[in-house]
Amino acid sequence: MSGSAKLYQKFFAVQQQLKPLEKSGKNDFHKYSYTTASDVLEPVREACNANGLILYASVTDSRVDRGQAWVNVKLTCADPETGESIECHAAGYAEDWSYKDNKPTGDKAVYKAETGAIKYAVRLMFCLPSEDDPEKSQNKLYAISDRSNNGVISQAQRKRLFALIQQAGLGNDEAKRLLSSWGYSSSAEIKRPDYDAICNAVIAVKQ
C-alpha cells in the first residue's frame, strides 16, 4: 500500500458515498438471494470515478486441476492525478462438476473463482459488509448439518437434483410443479427417503 494524504482523502470520500450492497441475484429453485458481480463492482466503480479514482483488477496467479480452480487477484485503486495507488489481494476457489457423469468439467471454474475473488477483494478494500463472513458461513454449515440430521437432503444432493432438472430442460415453474406433486415447495424441504424417487421422476421427463 502506498499513497499520500490526498489519495486517502479521495478514498475516504468513496467510503462515505458507498451504501450497503443490494442482492439482485435470485435462485428461484433453491430460494435465496445473492450479490452478483455487478452488485458489488458497479456502485464501487461509480463512487471511485466520481472522486477521481480508477479501479481495476488483475489475476496474479491461477491453477486448475480436475474441475477445480484456485486464483489470486490483485485489486488496485489508483489516483491518475498522482500515480499513487492502494492495493488489496484476495484468493478465490471454485469447482465445476458434471453431476450427471460425476466427472470434473472445469469449463466455468476459473471464471467463478475469479469473480468470487474480485468481489471479496472489493469488500475487503472498502470494508463493505459481506454475507460470506466466517461466522455466518459457519452458522449456515450448522444449519445444513441440522437439516441432514432431521432427514433433509444435503446441499450436494440439492445441487445434483438441480443439475438433473437443467439437463431435463425443465423451467423453474415446471420444477416447482414437480416438487409440489411430492408435497414440497422448495428443494430445501425434500426428505431423504423421497430423494431418489424425485430424481428418477426428473430423469424420466428427459427420456
C-alpha positions as CSV (number, residue, x, y, z in Angstrom):
1,M,0.0,0.0,0.0
2,S,1.3,3.5,-0.9
3,G,-0.3,6.9,-1.0
4,S,-0.5,10.4,0.1
5,A,-3.0,12.3,2.2
6,K,-4.7,13.5,-1.0
7,L,-5.2,9.9,-2.1
8,Y,-6.6,8.9,1.3
9,Q,-9.0,11.8,1.3
10,K,-10.4,10.6,-2.0
11,F,-10.6,7.1,-0.7
12,F,-12.4,8.3,2.4
13,A,-14.9,10.2,0.2
14,V,-15.6,6.9,-1.7
15,Q,-16.2,5.0,1.5
16,Q,-18.6,7.7,2.7
17,Q,-20.6,7.5,-0.5
18,L,-21.0,3.7,-0.6
19,K,-24.1,2.2,0.8
20,P,-24.9,-1.5,1.8
21,L,-24.8,-3.7,-1.2
22,E,-28.1,-4.9,-2.7
23,K,-28.6,-8.5,-3.7
24,S,-30.2,-8.7,-7.1
25,G,-29.3,-12.3,-7.9
26,K,-32.1,-14.8,-7.4
27,N,-32.0,-18.6,-7.3
28,D,-35.7,-19.4,-7.7
29,F,-35.3,-23.1,-7.3
30,H,-33.3,-23.0,-4.0
31,K,-35.0,-19.8,-2.9
32,Y,-32.2,-17.5,-1.9
33,S,-30.8,-14.1,-3.0
34,Y,-27.1,-13.2,-3.6
35,T,-24.9,-10.3,-4.6
36,T,-23.9,-10.5,-8.2
37,A,-20.6,-9.2,-9.5
38,S,-22.4,-6.1,-10.8
39,D,-24.0,-5.5,-7.4
40,V,-20.5,-5.3,-5.9
41,L,-18.5,-3.7,-8.7
42,E,-20.8,-1.1,-10.2
43,P,-21.5,1.1,-7.2
44,V,-17.9,1.0,-6.1
45,R,-16.5,1.8,-9.6
46,E,-19.0,4.7,-9.9
47,A,-18.1,6.1,-6.5
48,C,-14.3,5.8,-7.3
49,N,-14.8,7.6,-10.7
50,A,-16.9,10.3,-9.1
51,N,-14.0,11.1,-6.7
52,G,-11.2,11.0,-9.3
53,L,-10.1,7.4,-8.7
54,I,-9.9,4.4,-11.0
55,L,-10.4,0.8,-10.0
56,Y,-9.0,-2.3,-11.8
57,A,-8.3,-5.9,-11.1
58,S,-5.7,-8.4,-12.3
59,V,-5.1,-12.1,-11.8
60,T,-1.7,-12.7,-10.3
61,D,-1.8,-16.5,-10.1
62,S,-4.1,-19.3,-11.1
63,R,-4.2,-23.1,-11.1
64,V,-6.7,-25.6,-12.5
65,D,-6.9,-29.2,-11.5
66,R,-9.7,-31.7,-12.2
67,G,-12.6,-29.2,-12.3
68,Q,-11.2,-27.1,-9.5
69,A,-9.7,-23.6,-9.8
70,W,-7.6,-21.5,-7.5
71,V,-6.8,-17.9,-8.3
72,N,-5.1,-14.9,-6.6
73,V,-6.4,-11.5,-7.6
74,K,-4.9,-8.0,-7.0
75,L,-7.4,-5.1,-6.8
76,T,-5.9,-1.6,-7.4
77,C,-7.5,1.7,-6.6
78,A,-5.3,4.4,-8.2
79,D,-5.2,8.2,-8.4
80,P,-4.4,9.1,-12.1
81,E,-3.5,12.6,-11.0
82,T,-0.6,11.5,-8.8
83,G,0.0,7.9,-9.9
84,E,-0.4,6.6,-6.4
85,S,-2.5,3.6,-5.5
86,I,-3.9,1.3,-2.9
87,E,-3.8,-2.4,-3.4
88,C,-5.7,-5.4,-2.0
89,H,-5.1,-9.1,-2.6
90,A,-7.7,-11.9,-2.4
91,A,-7.9,-15.5,-3.2
92,G,-10.7,-17.4,-4.9
93,Y,-11.7,-21.0,-5.3
94,A,-14.4,-22.7,-7.3
95,E,-15.2,-26.1,-8.7
96,D,-17.3,-27.2,-11.7
97,W,-18.5,-30.8,-12.0
98,S,-20.9,-32.7,-14.2
99,Y,-23.4,-34.2,-11.8
100,K,-24.7,-36.5,-14.5
101,D,-21.4,-38.2,-15.1
102,N,-19.8,-37.4,-11.8
103,K,-16.8,-36.0,-13.6
104,P,-14.9,-32.7,-13.5
105,T,-15.6,-30.3,-16.3
106,G,-13.8,-27.2,-15.2
107,D,-15.0,-25.0,-18.0
108,K,-16.5,-22.4,-15.6
109,A,-14.3,-23.0,-12.6
110,V,-11.8,-20.3,-13.3
111,Y,-14.4,-17.7,-14.1
112,K,-16.3,-18.5,-10.9
113,A,-13.1,-18.3,-8.9
114,E,-12.0,-15.0,-10.4
115,T,-15.5,-13.5,-9.9
116,G,-15.6,-14.6,-6.3
117,A,-12.0,-13.3,-5.6
118,I,-12.7,-9.9,-7.1
119,K,-16.0,-9.5,-5.1
120,Y,-14.1,-10.4,-1.9
121,A,-11.2,-8.0,-2.7
122,V,-13.7,-5.1,-3.3
123,R,-15.4,-5.9,0.0
124,L,-12.1,-6.1,1.8
125,M,-10.7,-2.9,0.4
126,F,-13.7,-0.8,1.1
127,C,-14.8,-2.5,4.3
128,L,-18.2,-3.4,2.9
129,P,-20.4,-5.8,4.8
130,S,-20.4,-9.3,3.4
131,E,-22.9,-12.1,3.6
132,D,-19.9,-14.5,3.4
133,D,-18.2,-13.7,6.6
134,P,-16.8,-16.8,8.5
135,E,-19.4,-16.6,11.4
136,K,-22.3,-16.6,9.0
137,S,-20.8,-19.3,6.9
138,Q,-20.3,-21.4,9.9
139,N,-23.9,-20.9,11.0
140,K,-25.0,-22.0,7.6
141,L,-22.9,-25.1,7.9
142,Y,-24.5,-25.9,11.2
143,A,-28.0,-25.3,9.7
144,I,-27.2,-27.7,6.9
145,S,-25.9,-30.3,9.4
146,D,-29.1,-29.9,11.5
147,R,-31.3,-30.4,8.4
148,S,-29.4,-33.5,7.5
149,N,-29.8,-34.9,11.0
150,N,-33.6,-34.3,10.6
151,G,-33.7,-36.3,7.4
152,V,-33.5,-33.4,4.8
153,I,-31.2,-33.9,1.8
154,S,-27.8,-32.4,1.8
155,Q,-26.6,-29.4,-0.2
156,A,-24.7,-31.7,-2.6
157,Q,-27.8,-33.7,-3.2
158,R,-29.7,-30.5,-3.9
159,K,-27.1,-29.5,-6.4
160,R,-27.3,-32.8,-8.2
161,L,-31.1,-32.5,-8.4
162,F,-30.8,-29.0,-9.8
163,A,-28.3,-30.3,-12.4
164,L,-30.7,-33.1,-13.4
165,I,-33.5,-30.6,-13.7
166,Q,-31.4,-28.4,-16.0
167,Q,-30.5,-31.5,-18.1
168,A,-34.1,-32.4,-18.4
169,G,-34.9,-29.0,-19.8
170,L,-37.4,-28.1,-17.0
171,G,-38.0,-24.5,-16.3
172,N,-38.5,-23.1,-12.8
173,D,-42.3,-23.3,-12.9
174,E,-42.2,-26.9,-14.1
175,A,-39.6,-27.9,-11.5
176,K,-41.8,-26.3,-8.8
177,R,-44.9,-28.2,-10.0
178,L,-42.9,-31.4,-9.9
179,L,-41.8,-30.8,-6.3
180,S,-45.3,-29.7,-5.4
181,S,-46.7,-33.1,-6.5
182,W,-44.5,-34.6,-3.8
183,G,-45.7,-32.0,-1.2
184,Y,-42.6,-29.8,-1.3
185,S,-42.4,-26.1,-2.1
186,S,-38.6,-26.0,-2.1
187,S,-35.7,-28.4,-2.6
188,A,-34.5,-27.5,0.9
189,E,-37.6,-29.4,2.3
190,I,-37.0,-32.7,0.5
191,K,-36.7,-35.7,2.8
192,R,-34.0,-38.3,2.1
193,P,-36.5,-41.1,1.6
194,D,-38.1,-39.2,-1.3
195,Y,-34.9,-38.0,-2.9
196,D,-34.2,-41.0,-5.2
197,A,-37.8,-41.2,-6.4
198,I,-37.8,-37.4,-7.3
199,C,-34.5,-37.7,-9.1
200,N,-35.9,-40.7,-11.1
201,A,-39.0,-38.7,-11.9
202,V,-36.9,-35.8,-13.3
203,I,-34.8,-38.3,-15.4
204,A,-38.0,-39.8,-16.7
205,V,-39.1,-36.4,-18.0
206,K,-35.9,-36.2,-20.1
207,Q,-36.5,-39.7,-21.5
